[in-house]
Amino acid sequence: MKNTLFAENALLPTGWAQNVLLHWNATGHLTQVEPNTTAPEGTEEAKGPVIPGLPNLHSHAFQRAFAGLTEYRGQNPDGAQDSFWSWRTLMYRFANRITPDQLEAIATWLYLEMLQAGYTSVCEFHYVHHAEDGTPYADDATLAQCLLRAAKKTGIGLTLLPVLYQTSGFGGTAPVEGQRRFIRSTDNMLRLLERLKPQCDAQGARLGLAPHSLRAVPPETWREVLAGLNAIDATSPVHIHIAEQTGEVDACLAWCGQRPVEWLLDHAPVDARWCLVHATHMTLQEYQRAAASGAVAGICPSTEANLGDGIFDMPLWLQHGGAWGIGSDSHATVNAAEELLLLEYGQRLQRRSRNVLASATQTQVATAMTLQAVVGGAQASDRAVGGLAVGQQADLVELDAEHLALAGLSAPDMLSAHVFASHRTSAIRRVWAGGLERNTTLAPEFIAQAATEFVAARTQLLENA
Ligand SMILES: [Zn+2]
């Protein structure tokens, strides 16, 4: 039977279920999720537990090309420690040299890596817009098109979030030279969104907007850009970097006397359309108010660890009913299970306790985290990718029950082992995105070519850096 999979164990929104028949239609949406049944004659049976694919809610694709290349101590003035800001200087060197072909090559390979690693969709926070000298390309959507094509070629689901970037600091300081490729006026951004909307719709991609941060979007812009966005699509997602670094919090306080999250909640209509990326540094009151707004917290554990951001207080967020999801952000790590591991371990190290993110209804940490990250990730993506339920997309990950780390275990323990028992090879067997099998059915020649083009793009960028 076409578009049908029978799973002895599947992770449904309510928890683990047995003998589940999954069926989806030609558009890739689940039309049947039936537990405690038998497999009709000729139905394909999964070779391990089936779990929902994870939406990756925060990505800057081009940054994959220098993952692992900023792990050395730089020449800092006054013996200062390497920090987020010295990393950003290196990031700008890549951002200022990348060509459209290089971006497409890097994104294509990255999206293949994501599909291999349990992500079935991605939110692309896309801020390099213009040519190397800062002038717009003849086709102003050139670099956005590269990302749309990369998603189409690989089959990963996409939420495209063109980034609004206008200033270099709080209160409207002029952009610096390193930001020349990012800058757009409000009108110019709205024209780009109008241009991209029909194309995204046709491809099944969701279009939203990402005001980069309070550093990059001055107060007078907010009302105008959100009104313009709503005129195009009043339900489209809005993502923002917020309170990632203590330096950013201090600068915001110096500017307006308020902390970034506090200012945003007071001045912007933050609600369930919004994804607050990082939100690492919040007061008790900010946790309470931000969670109550309905916004999703976009946690990027490997990047936040890599950049020394700090640790989000997840139990406090959950206590106030907050939704959350996972992003791989700078792509120091591209592995859905590893992000969950790092998130839980950060909480354990800080609290000196274990199994912090188990819930009242799901005592298995990996199960509880997977279910929550899928729901929050789907909300932030604003796509029907919220798990194994009728109406949602068939975004499925089949774990390999024969993998050494999983063999002979119960299904919940297999997911735990997948997340927590470190092993050298992936325990993922197959991945479907939008009802199509992706990681094993793409032509080997296509994958080989994508790998070659990724390495070539990285080499070129390093030669010119
Ligand atoms: Zn980011």
Residues whose N, C-alpha, C, O or C-beta is under 5 A from the ligand:
A	BS01	ZN	D329
